[in-house]
Amino acid sequence: MADVFINYRTGDGEETAVAIERELTRRFGKGRIFRSGTSIRPGALWDDALLTGVRTSSVLVALIGARWADSPRLLDRDDWVRREILEAFRCAIPVVPVLVGRETKRLRPAALPSALRKLARCQSVRYDSQTAETDLPHLGDVLRERVPALADAEARLRAQQQPQPDATQYSMGAVSGGTAVQARDITGDIGGTVIREAHGTLHTGSGDQHHHAPHLSGDNSSYVAGNQSDGGNRQSFDAPRRRRDDAR
């Protein structure tokens, strides 16, 4: 059951309906916004789904464009924009008109069919694509105040997005000159670089480094492998460093 039903006319409001649905879903979670283009499942009886969607919602958002009231279809008893709004009124569901665009004026009762004149008395909000970054959050605030379930849903969604107190947090700055791989959890007292279960290219720092292979290079190295009686332990410390061109 959705909390918000978006009422709009096909051909004159899809883009606004999609933008509102996307923002409200991001804020309150999936399944709380009813828009006919995405909420009616294939095979469902669409006319029943529309009326059920209105009846089970907590608020209806009616998208009103600049020429919305001029449409002769509002006089048609079978017009679905009209039917959805009237069904909301019949079920005592609040209707919030959203005036789309800067030029859209508030509805006048005299410009509407008698059955819809109540819509002109409903307090409206404005949405304009040029100021969507403020208009969309404002609309969300209005709906949250009208529908307590939306406030609860938003609080739960935020709690889920917060990191757990014992969760391991990672951060990584800019990496240049190769591939950086971050792998699994690291716990305990760490005094240097610790790498666990890395897959793929791995390199830290400068100089020769070999991982998962029996090879070390550089001054003061120690390598232990195999049966020690066979001479598997090789150590060298404080030996004079030889130049790469074999000069002494």
N, C-alpha and C positions, 0 to 999 in steps of 0.2 A: 504494500500500500504506500503510495507516494504522498508526501506532505504538500507539495506545490504542484498545481496543474497549470501549465502554460497554454493559454488560449491565444491563437494567432490565425491569420488568414493566409492560406496557401497562395503564394505569388506576391504577398505584400507583408512579409514579416519573418520569413524563414531564417535569414541571417541573424536577426536580433534574437529570435527564439533559441538558436543554436548557441550564441554567445552567452545568453543568460543561463541556459541549461549547463553549459560547461563550467561557468563560474560557480553556480550554486552547488553543482556536484562536487567540484573541487573543495568547496568550503564545508559542505554538510555530509558528503558521502554519496555513494552510488545508491540508486533505488529510491531516492527521496524526491526526485523531480520527474513529473510526467510530461513528456512531449510526444505527441502522436507519432512522429517520425521514428522514434527510437524505443518507445515504451510498449507498443502493441506487437506482440509476438506473431510470427508467421502462422497462419492458420486460424488465428483468433477472429471472432466476429467484431470487426472494427467499430461498428456503431454501438454495440454493447460495451466494448472496452472503453470507448470515450465517455459514455454516461456513467459507467462504474468508476472510471478514473476521477470524474468530477465529484461524484457522491462520496467517495472515500478520501478525498483530499481535505486538507485543513485550510487552504487558501487558494483562490484562483487568481492568476496574474493575466490580465487582459492587455495585449499589446495593441496600442492605438496609434496608427500612423496619421500623417497629415490629412489624408483623404479617406480615412476609415469611416467616418460618419456619412460620407457621400455615396457609399456603395449601395446600390438598390437591392443587393442581396440581403441586407438587414431586414427588409420587408417580407422576406420569404420565411415562412414558418419552418421550412426544412433546412434553412441555412445553419451549418454546424457552429459557426462562430456565435450566432444568436442563441442556438439551443444550449450550448455549453454555459453561457453566461446566465441564461434564464434558469437552467438547472441548478446552478450555484445559488442563485437567489431563492429558489424554491426550497433548497436544503439548508438555508441560512448559513451558507459558507461565505466568508468575507471575500470580496472582489477588490483587487488592487489594480486600477488602471495604470499602465506604464505609457507615458507619452513619449513616442519615439521620434527623435530629431528636435532640433532647436525651433523649428517653425510650427510644430504641432501645438495647437491651443487646447485648452481644457474643453471638455465636451459641454455643449449646451443642451438642456433638455428639449428645447424646441426643435433641434436638429435631429433628434432621434425618434424612432418609432415609439409609440406610447409604452409598449412592453419593456423597452430598454431605458426609459428615462431615469430610472433609479441609478443607472450607471454614472450619470452626470453628477450625482450627489456623492459618489465615492471619492474620497481623497486620493489623489494621484501622485505618482513620482515621475521623474523624467529620466530618460536614458538617451544619450547621444554617443555615437561611435567616437567622436572627437574627444570626449571626456569620459570614456569608458573606465579608465583607471580609478575614477572617483565615483561614477554613477553606479557601477556594478557592486562595489562594496556597500554603498548606501542602500541599494535595493536589498542586499543580503541582510543588512542590519534591520531594515523595516520588517522583513519576513521573519527574522529571528525573534523580534519582539512580539509579533502576532502569534507565532507558533512555538510554544515552549519546547516541543519535541525537537525542533531544529537547534535550539540552544544546547540541549542535551547531546544531540548528535555531534555538534561542533566541538563540544568539550571532550567527548570520547575520542574523536578523531585526533585532536591535538595531543591527548594523552598517549595515544598509540604512536604518534610521531616523535615523542620525546624520548631521548636515549635512556636506557635503564641505568640505575646508579652503579651497577657492577659491570656494565658493558665496557669492552675495550674500545677506546676511541683512537682513530688514526688520522694523521694529517701528513701531507707531503707537499713540499715546496716545488719549485721549478726543477726539472730534470733535463740535463742536456748531454748530448754525446752518447746516448744509448737507451736501453730499455730498463725501466724500474719495475720490479715485481714485489708486491707486498703479500705475505702469506701467513694465514692463520693467526692464532693468539700468541702473545709473548708475555710470560709471567715471571715473577721473581726479581731478584736484584741483578740488574743488567749493567755491566761496566763497559761494554763495547758493543759491536755490531753482532746481532743474533739473527740468523736466517733459518726458517724452518719450512720444509716442504714446499720449496719454490719449484716452479715448473717454467721452463723456458730460459731465456737469456738472463744472466745474473752477473752483476759486477758491482763491487763497492770499492771506492777509493782508487788510487793509482798503483801501478806496479803489477807484477805477475801474481795472479791468483787463480787457483784451480780448485774446483769444488767436486766432491765425489770422485776424485781420481788420486792415485798414490803419487803425487808430485808436489814438491814445494821448491821455491827458489828464493834467493835473497840471502843476506847475511844472517847468521845465528838462526839456523833452522833445525828442527827436530822432526824425524819421521820414524814412526813405529808401525811395523806391519808384520804379520806372519809369525812363524816360530822363531823366537829370539836366538835359539841355538844355531840357527842357520844364518845368522848375521843379518837379521831383518831390522836391526836398530842402528840407525846412522845419525850421529850428532856432530855438529861442528859449531864452535863458539869462539868469538874473538879472533878469528883467522884474518890475516891481512887480506884486504880486498884487492882482487886482481882486476886490472883494467881489461876492457873488452877486446883491446887490440893486442893482448898478451904482453904488453910492456911491463917491466919490473921496476 
